[in-house]
Amino acid sequence: MHHVTVRQEIIDRVLARRGRHHLFDALDPTRTALVVIDMQNMFCEPGAPAEVPVSRGVCDNINRLCAEMRQLGGLVIWITSATMFANGRSDWELFLNNFVSEEIRNRTRDYMAPGGHGEQLWQDLDRQEGDLHIRKNRYSALTPGSSMLQRVLASQGIENVLIAGTKTNICCESTGRDAMMLDHKVVMVEDCCAALSDDEHRAALENMIQQFGDVMTVDEVVAVLKNRPNK
């Protein structure tokens, strides 16, 4: 787990701008979804093509928050990434042809097939009956055409989105930004997210708290969920 958080100078900037540190002091859990992003073998397994070693260290916190969400009547959604190939072409040619080497492209093709080993949830995670699983093929699960997440959130009456998973600064931040743009209240759960470095993790937290949502620990999120509006 990362042992860095938002710097005090950023908190001071937030306080000067809006007069308080945290945006939300109460969230209705029945209108809340915990969106756990990319906690799958591709990113969690030692030696995997896109391994994020710190991701294995946040599993206990993710499992704890999932359990709290279920008990409080919230929705748990597991997001995984997969890449389809047909006739030698992928469903994200721009990325695989320009941002990675041919070796990585080939490993991705073998490892990230829909339903394949790389897409399976990491073994330390506690997925339960009643949780949802949604597949995406872009960094943000809310980019048009990436996944069914937006439709699911709408159909379930979800107003609040909690973000967990990996990488903090890529798929988690991208999804969190888009969720806010779609008028969801967003909280990035800092001790449930993992990046390749402390600096990248903290940068994402600082981006989020300044412009796109809130940043809280598991303990803080649980307290906010239990402080139900109009309880």
N, C-alpha and C positions, 0 to 999 in steps of 0.2 A: 504494500500500500504506500502511496505517496505521503510524505510527511511535510508537505508545503501547503499553504493556503493563500488566499487573497492577501496581498500586502496592505499594510495599514494605510499607506498613502492612497491606495485605490479606495479603500473603505472611507477615508476622509473625503475623497472626491464625491463618492456616492452620497454621503451625508450632506455635503454642501449643496448637492443638486436636488435631492428629494426629501431631506430632513429625517431620514430614517435608514437604518442599515438594511433590514429585510423588507421585502415588498409585501409579504403575506404573513399574517399572524394566525390565520385559520383557513383551512381548505376542507371542503366536504369530500370525505374519502369515496363516497358513492358516485362522485362526479370526477374521480381522479383515476388516471392510468399510470402505472409504473412501466415505462418503456425501457427494456433492458436490451442494449444494442451490441450485437456481434460478439457475445460471450460464447464463442464456438471454437472448435478445434483449430480452425485456421489461424486464430489469434491467441489462443490460450495454450495450445499443446507445445511442449518443448521441441524446438527444431522445426516447427511449422513455417511455411513460407513467409508469413506475416506475424510471427510471434511477438507478442507484447508481454514480456515476463511479469510485469507488475499486475497484469490482469488476474493471474491466479491468486494474488493476495487480496483481492476485493470480493471473492466469492462468498465468504462468510457474511459480510455486510449485506451483499445483495440478497442472499437467502433470508437473512433476518428481516430486511425490508419487505420482501415478497410475503413472508408469513404475516407481518403486521398488516399489509394491504389486504390480504385475503380475509383476515379476521375482522377488519373494519368495513368490509364490503366493497373494496376497491378492485380494480382490474389490473391483472399482470399480463403484460404482452412481451413475448420474447421475439426480438427481431434478429434474423440471421441474413447474412449475405451469401449469394450464390451467383455464378456466372454461367450462362448458357452458351454453348458453341454449336454452330450448324454450318456445314460446308466450309469449315475452316475459319469462320468468322464468329466473333463473340457478340454479346448484346451490349458491350461497351468498348467498341473498337478504338475510340479516341484515347481512352486511358491505357489500354493494353498495348497499343501500338506506339505510344509516345512517352509514357511515364515510367515504364518498366523495361528491363532487358528482355531479350527473347527467352532466356533461361527462366526468368520469373513468369513470363507469359505462359510458358509450357507447364511450369509447376502449378500455376493458378488453374489452368485448364484441367489438370488432373486432380487437383485438390478441392476445387470449388464447384464441382458439378452439383446441380440441385439434388438434394437428398444424399449426397456423398459424404464421405468421412469428414471432410473439412467443414461442412455445414452443420454437423451435429453439435449440440450443446456440449460444453465442457463437462466432464464427468462429476465435478464437485458442485454443480448447480442443482437446485431442487425444483424441478418443474412439476407442477401438480395438475391434476384434472381440473378443468375450469379455466386454466391459463390459456391464452391465445398464442399462436405462433404465426408470424408474418414474415415472408421472404422479401428482401429488397435487392436491387441491383445497382444502386447508386449510393454515394456517401450518406445523403439524407434520405431517410425513409419517407419524407414528405415532399420530396421533389416530384413534380408531375410524372407519372408513369413508373416511378420507382417501386411502389408497393401499394398495398391496400390499406395502409395505416390511416390515411385521412378519412376514408369511407368508414372504417371501423370506429374511429373516434366519434364521428358524427352520429353513426347509428346507435352508439352506446351512450350518447348524451354526455360525452366527456368534455369537461371544461379545463381541467388541470392536468398537466403532463409532468411527471417526474422522469428525469433522464439518468440512466445508469449504463455502465458498460465500457466499451473501448472502441476506438481511441478517443480519449476526452476531447482532443483538439481537432478531430476530423469528423467521424460519423456522429459522435455524441453532440458536438457543438453544431454541426450542420443541421441535424434534426431538431435540436433545441431552438436554433434561430428560426427555422421554418415554422415550428409550432407557434412561436410568439407572433410571427407574421400572419398566422391564421387565427389569431386572437385567443390562443390558449394561454393560461397562466403557466409559466414554466419554472421548474426548479431543477437545477443540476445538483445531484447528490454527490458531493465532492469525494467522500470516502467510499463511494460505489463506482468510481470511474478510474480508468487507467490509461496512461499514455506511455510513450517510449522514454520520456525523461520528465523530471520534475519541472523543468522550465516550460515544456510544452503543455503539461497539465495545468500549471498555474496560469499560463497565458490564456488558456481557454476559460478557466474560471473567471478571470478578470474581464475578459470580453463579455461573458454572459452576465455578470452582475451589474455591469455598467449600462448595458443597452438591451438585453434580451430576456432577462428573467432574474431569478434569485439563485443563490448558491447556499446550500445548507449541508450539514452532516446528517447521517441517519438519525441520530438522536433528535436533532432539531426538526427534521421532517416528521417524525412520528409524533412529536409534541404538537405540531401544527395540524396534523390530521386528526388528532384527538380533541383539539380545540374547535369543534365543529361550529360553523356559523349558525346563529339562532338556535343553539343547542338548548 
